[in-house]
Amino acid sequence: MPGSSFGNLFRITTFGESHGGAVGVVVDGVTPGVELCEADVQVQLDRRKPGQSSVTTPRSEPDTVQVRSGLFEGRTTGTPILMILFNKDADPSQYENIKNVFRPGHADYTYHKKYGIRDYRGSGRASGRETAGRVAAGAVARKLLARRGVDLVAYTWRAAGIQCETVDLDEIERNPMRACDPAAAAEMVKAVEAARDSGDSVGGIIECRITGLPVGLGEPVFDKLDADLAKGVLSIGATKGIEFGTGFAAADMTGSQHNDPITPDGFATNHAGGILGGISTGADVVFRVAVKPTSSIASQQHTVDVDGCETTIEIKGRHDPCICPRIVPVIEAMAAIVLEDHCKRQAALHA
């Protein structure tokens, strides 16, 4: 199955299935001689792992990373880094009763039609568990970006129809929603728990801010920085849309309102979200991502089986009532991977 690799000069390939033996990633194009250890990766994986709170799945996976290549005496060697996480709490028996039925909102139907076979155990390759490899790779990218003075942070901006009114970056890791507004976070938790108790789920919006980028990242015409960020982010399961800067609100603005005035000290506003013509401007890159409600819900739904016969389905098992808190580090990871790749491409341009 093609399509499991991403990037050019900084390239990742993820592997594994939700209820298989393990998931993981191979990272190629890592700068040699950079200090890196498993703890640097584990801190990001701990933010993504299941079982964190009442608003995430109760599946209990330690998600302990093992680095099997590419490191020597605490430094990167420049050779491919293989990182693996063994599944400890897989329970494929939960899916036996629906193995011949397509779950609405999932990739069951499309995988079956495309390949003639699918791993029905928790969506297999299409499971959100695949993103553990992305987060591990993103942790490596973040170490490399930090050397360049680049930082990035994502947070839940909206969930269950409740929007943050303030942005306090110190608050993000203090609440189970990873929201930037403590008051809004408390209301979000109530709404998510209510949806879970009624057998339903909710979606939301994640905002990501990138600081410290130099002017000039991005490769027109087809490899624009925003285009590659969009591809990376929209390759994450459950993401359904992305906007940069003012985004879709620009459709209701005039050119005089939307254009960012340029001053000797930089841009006076940032409606463009830090990218013009697909190239970074030096201003903060800001984008927002729409996250759909979790597809696996306990409520009864109409569907068909593999023979095309009408039936109903009620999905059991352990699922997130809202994906927002755990997708935050995944979005950060994909952004970091894109940025490190473009930093390396820009360096190669002037080599």
C-alpha positions as CSV (number, residue, x, y, z in Angstrom):
1,M,0.0,0.0,0.0
2,P,1.7,3.3,-1.1
3,G,1.1,6.5,0.7
4,S,2.7,5.8,4.0
5,S,5.6,8.1,3.5
6,F,5.7,11.9,3.7
7,G,8.4,14.6,3.1
8,N,11.3,15.2,0.8
9,L,14.7,15.9,2.5
10,F,13.2,15.2,6.0
11,R,11.1,12.1,5.3
12,I,9.0,9.8,7.5
13,T,7.4,6.4,6.9
14,T,4.9,5.2,9.5
15,F,3.9,1.5,10.0
16,G,1.6,-0.7,12.0
17,E,-2.1,-1.2,12.8
18,S,-4.4,-0.3,15.7
19,H,-4.7,-3.9,17.0
20,G,-1.6,-5.4,15.5
21,G,1.7,-6.0,17.3
22,A,3.1,-2.5,17.1
23,V,3.1,0.9,15.5
24,G,6.0,3.1,14.7
25,V,8.0,5.2,12.2
26,V,11.2,5.5,10.3
27,V,12.6,9.0,10.0
28,D,15.2,9.8,7.3
29,G,17.1,13.0,6.7
30,V,17.9,13.7,10.3
31,T,20.8,16.1,10.9
32,P,23.8,14.2,12.4
33,G,25.2,15.1,15.8
34,V,22.1,16.4,17.4
35,E,21.5,15.5,21.1
36,L,18.4,13.2,21.2
37,C,17.1,10.6,23.6
38,E,14.0,8.5,24.0
39,A,12.8,10.9,26.7
40,D,12.6,13.7,24.1
41,V,10.2,11.6,22.1
42,Q,8.3,10.1,25.1
43,V,7.2,13.6,26.4
44,Q,5.3,14.2,23.2
45,L,3.9,10.6,23.0
46,D,2.5,11.0,26.6
47,R,0.4,13.9,25.3
48,R,-1.1,11.8,22.6
49,K,-1.6,8.5,24.4
50,P,-5.0,7.2,25.4
51,G,-6.5,7.0,28.9
52,Q,-5.6,10.5,29.9
53,S,-9.0,11.7,31.2
54,S,-12.7,11.4,31.1
55,V,-12.8,13.0,27.7
56,T,-10.5,10.4,26.0
57,T,-10.7,6.7,25.3
58,P,-10.1,4.5,28.3
59,R,-7.8,2.2,26.3
60,S,-4.7,1.8,28.4
61,E,-1.6,2.0,26.3
62,P,1.8,3.0,27.9
63,D,3.0,4.0,24.4
64,T,6.6,3.5,25.5
65,V,8.9,4.3,22.6
66,Q,11.9,2.3,21.7
67,V,14.6,3.8,19.4
68,R,16.2,0.9,17.5
69,S,18.5,2.8,15.1
70,G,20.0,6.2,14.2
71,L,21.4,7.1,17.7
72,F,24.8,6.6,19.2
73,E,25.9,7.9,22.6
74,G,22.9,10.2,22.8
75,R,23.4,11.8,19.4
76,T,21.8,11.4,16.0
77,T,24.1,9.7,13.5
78,G,22.4,10.9,10.3
79,T,21.2,7.4,9.5
80,P,17.5,6.5,9.5
81,I,15.9,6.5,13.0
82,L,13.5,3.6,13.7
83,M,11.1,4.1,16.6
84,I,8.6,1.5,17.6
85,L,5.7,1.3,20.2
86,F,4.4,-2.1,21.0
87,N,0.6,-2.4,21.5
88,K,-0.1,-3.7,25.0
89,D,-3.9,-3.2,25.4
90,A,-5.3,-4.3,22.0
91,D,-8.6,-6.0,22.1
92,P,-9.7,-7.1,18.6
93,S,-12.5,-9.2,20.1
94,Q,-14.6,-6.0,20.4
95,Y,-14.8,-5.9,16.6
96,E,-15.8,-9.5,15.8
97,N,-19.5,-8.8,15.8
98,I,-19.1,-6.0,13.2
99,K,-16.4,-7.4,10.9
100,N,-18.9,-7.7,8.1
101,V,-20.6,-4.4,8.6
102,F,-19.4,-1.0,7.5
103,R,-19.3,1.7,10.2
104,P,-20.6,5.1,9.2
105,G,-18.0,7.8,9.2
106,H,-15.1,5.3,9.1
107,A,-12.8,4.1,6.3
108,D,-14.3,0.6,6.3
109,Y,-16.4,1.0,3.1
110,T,-13.7,2.8,1.1
111,Y,-10.9,0.4,2.1
112,H,-13.0,-2.6,1.3
113,K,-13.9,-1.3,-2.1
114,K,-10.4,-0.2,-3.0
115,Y,-8.4,-3.2,-1.7
116,G,-10.9,-6.0,-1.5
117,I,-9.7,-6.5,2.1
118,R,-9.6,-4.5,5.3
119,D,-8.4,-4.9,8.8
120,Y,-11.6,-4.5,10.8
121,R,-9.9,-4.5,14.2
122,G,-10.2,-0.9,15.2
123,S,-9.8,0.4,11.6
124,G,-6.3,-1.2,11.2
125,R,-4.1,1.2,9.3
126,A,-6.9,3.9,9.2
127,S,-7.0,4.0,13.0
128,G,-6.0,7.1,14.9
129,R,-3.4,4.9,16.5
130,E,-1.3,5.3,13.4
131,T,-0.6,8.9,14.5
132,A,1.7,7.7,17.3
133,G,4.4,7.3,14.7
134,R,3.8,10.8,13.4
135,V,4.1,12.2,17.0
136,A,7.4,10.3,17.5
137,A,8.8,11.7,14.2
138,G,7.5,15.2,15.1
139,A,9.4,15.1,18.3
140,V,12.6,14.6,16.3
141,A,11.7,17.5,14.0
142,R,11.0,19.7,17.0
143,K,14.5,19.1,18.3
144,L,15.9,20.2,15.0
145,L,13.7,23.2,14.7
146,A,14.6,24.4,18.2
147,R,18.2,24.7,17.0
148,R,16.9,27.1,14.4
149,G,14.8,29.1,16.9
150,V,11.5,27.9,15.6
151,D,8.7,27.0,18.1
152,L,5.1,25.9,17.6
153,V,2.1,25.3,19.8
154,A,-1.4,24.1,19.1
155,Y,-4.5,24.1,21.3
156,T,-8.2,23.4,21.3
157,W,-9.8,26.7,20.2
158,R,-13.4,25.4,20.0
159,A,-15.1,22.1,20.9
160,A,-18.8,21.1,21.2
161,G,-19.8,24.6,20.0
162,I,-17.9,26.3,22.9
163,Q,-15.2,28.7,21.8
164,C,-12.2,30.1,23.8
165,E,-12.4,33.8,24.5
166,T,-8.8,34.2,25.8
167,V,-5.5,32.7,24.8
168,D,-3.3,31.6,27.8
169,L,-0.6,29.3,26.5
170,D,0.3,28.2,30.0
171,E,-3.2,26.9,30.5
172,I,-3.1,24.3,27.6
173,E,-1.6,21.4,29.5
174,R,-3.5,22.2,32.7
175,N,-6.9,21.1,31.4
176,P,-8.0,17.8,29.8
177,M,-9.3,19.6,26.6
178,R,-5.9,21.2,26.0
179,A,-7.8,24.5,25.5
180,C,-6.2,27.9,25.8
181,D,-9.1,29.3,28.0
182,P,-9.7,27.7,31.4
183,A,-13.3,28.9,31.7
184,A,-14.1,27.6,28.2
185,A,-12.3,24.3,28.9
186,A,-14.5,23.6,31.9
187,E,-17.6,24.0,29.8
188,M,-16.1,21.9,27.0
189,V,-15.5,19.0,29.4
190,K,-19.1,19.1,30.6
191,A,-20.4,19.0,27.0
192,V,-18.0,16.2,26.0
193,E,-19.0,14.1,28.9
194,A,-22.7,14.7,28.2
195,A,-22.2,13.6,24.6
196,R,-20.4,10.5,25.8
197,D,-23.1,9.6,28.3
198,S,-25.7,9.9,25.6
199,G,-23.8,7.6,23.2
200,D,-22.6,10.4,21.0
201,S,-19.5,12.5,20.2
202,V,-18.4,16.0,19.4
203,G,-15.9,17.8,17.2
204,G,-14.0,21.1,17.4
205,I,-11.3,23.4,16.0
206,I,-7.6,23.3,16.7
207,E,-5.5,26.4,16.3
208,C,-1.7,26.2,15.7
209,R,0.8,29.1,16.0
210,I,4.4,28.9,14.7
211,T,7.0,31.5,15.7
212,G,10.6,32.1,14.8
213,L,10.3,31.2,11.1
214,P,12.6,33.0,8.8
215,V,11.4,34.7,5.6
216,G,11.6,32.5,2.5
217,L,10.4,29.0,3.4
218,G,8.2,27.4,0.7
219,E,8.7,26.2,-2.8
220,P,6.3,27.7,-5.4
221,V,4.4,26.6,-7.3
222,F,3.1,23.3,-6.1
223,D,5.1,23.0,-2.9
224,K,4.0,26.2,-1.2
225,L,4.5,26.2,2.6
226,D,0.8,26.5,3.3
227,A,0.0,23.8,0.7
228,D,2.4,21.4,2.3
229,L,1.1,22.2,5.8
230,A,-2.4,21.7,4.6
231,K,-1.5,18.3,3.1
232,G,0.3,17.2,6.2
233,V,-2.5,18.3,8.5
234,L,-5.3,17.0,6.3
235,S,-3.6,13.6,6.1
236,I,-4.5,13.2,9.8
237,G,-7.7,11.2,10.2
238,A,-10.7,13.2,11.5
239,T,-9.5,16.5,10.0
240,K,-12.0,18.0,7.6
241,G,-10.8,21.5,6.8
242,I,-8.0,24.1,7.3
243,E,-7.6,27.9,7.1
244,F,-4.7,30.2,7.4
245,G,-4.7,33.6,9.0
246,T,-8.2,35.2,8.5
247,G,-9.1,32.1,6.5
248,F,-12.6,31.8,5.3
249,A,-13.6,35.2,6.8
250,A,-11.5,36.8,4.0
251,A,-14.4,36.0,1.7
252,D,-16.4,38.7,3.3
253,M,-13.6,41.3,3.5
254,T,-12.3,43.9,1.0
255,G,-8.8,43.9,-0.3
256,S,-8.0,47.0,1.7
257,Q,-9.2,45.2,4.8
258,H,-7.4,42.0,4.2
259,N,-4.0,43.2,2.8
260,D,-1.4,43.4,5.6
261,P,0.4,46.8,5.5
262,I,4.2,46.4,5.4
263,T,6.3,48.6,7.6
264,P,10.1,48.9,8.2
265,D,9.5,46.7,11.3
266,G,7.5,44.1,9.5
267,F,3.8,43.5,8.9
268,A,1.3,45.7,10.8
269,T,-1.4,42.9,10.7
270,N,-1.4,39.2,9.9
271,H,-4.5,38.4,7.9
272,A,-2.3,36.2,5.6
273,G,-1.3,34.0,8.5
274,G,2.4,34.4,7.9
275,I,2.5,33.1,4.4
276,L,2.3,35.1,1.0
277,G,2.7,33.4,-2.3
278,G,3.3,30.1,-0.5
279,I,6.4,31.6,1.1
280,S,6.8,32.5,4.8
281,T,6.9,36.2,5.6
282,G,8.7,36.1,8.9
283,A,5.4,36.8,10.8
284,D,3.8,34.1,12.9
285,V,2.2,31.3,10.9
286,V,-1.3,30.8,12.2
287,F,-3.7,28.1,11.0
288,R,-6.9,26.5,12.3
289,V,-8.1,22.9,11.7
290,A,-11.7,21.6,11.7
291,V,-11.9,18.2,13.5
292,K,-15.0,16.1,13.0
293,P,-16.9,14.3,15.8
294,T,-15.5,10.8,16.6
295,S,-17.1,8.3,14.1
296,S,-17.4,5.5,16.6
297,I,-20.5,6.2,18.7
298,A,-22.7,3.9,20.8
299,S,-26.0,5.2,19.3
300,Q,-27.7,3.0,16.7
301,Q,-26.9,3.9,13.1
302,H,-28.1,2.8,9.7
303,T,-25.6,1.1,7.4
304,V,-25.0,-1.9,5.1
305,D,-23.0,-5.1,5.3
306,V,-20.4,-6.4,2.9
307,D,-23.1,-7.9,0.8
308,G,-24.9,-4.6,0.4
309,C,-27.8,-5.5,2.7
310,E,-29.3,-2.9,4.9
311,T,-28.7,-3.2,8.7
312,T,-28.1,-1.2,11.8
313,I,-25.0,-1.0,14.0
314,E,-24.2,0.0,17.5
315,I,-20.4,0.4,18.1
316,K,-19.0,-0.9,21.3
317,G,-15.5,-0.7,22.6
318,R,-13.3,2.2,23.8
319,H,-13.4,5.4,21.9
320,D,-12.8,9.1,22.4
321,P,-16.0,11.2,22.7
322,C,-13.9,14.1,21.4
323,I,-10.7,13.8,19.4
324,C,-9.5,17.4,20.1
325,P,-7.3,16.9,23.2
326,R,-5.3,14.0,21.6
327,I,-5.1,15.5,18.1
328,V,-3.3,18.6,19.4
329,P,0.1,17.0,19.6
330,V,-0.5,15.2,16.2
331,I,-1.1,18.5,14.5
332,E,2.0,20.0,16.1
333,A,4.0,17.0,14.9
334,M,2.9,17.2,11.3
335,A,3.5,20.9,11.2
336,A,7.0,20.3,12.7
337,I,7.8,17.7,10.0
338,V,6.7,20.0,7.2
339,L,8.8,22.9,8.6
340,E,12.0,20.9,9.1
341,D,11.6,19.5,5.6
342,H,11.3,23.1,4.2
343,C,14.2,24.3,6.3
344,K,16.4,21.7,4.8
345,R,15.1,22.5,1.3
346,Q,15.8,26.1,1.8
347,A,19.4,25.3,3.0
348,A,19.9,23.1,0.0
349,L,18.8,26.0,-2.3
350,H,21.7,28.1,-1.1
351,A,24.3,25.4,-0.6
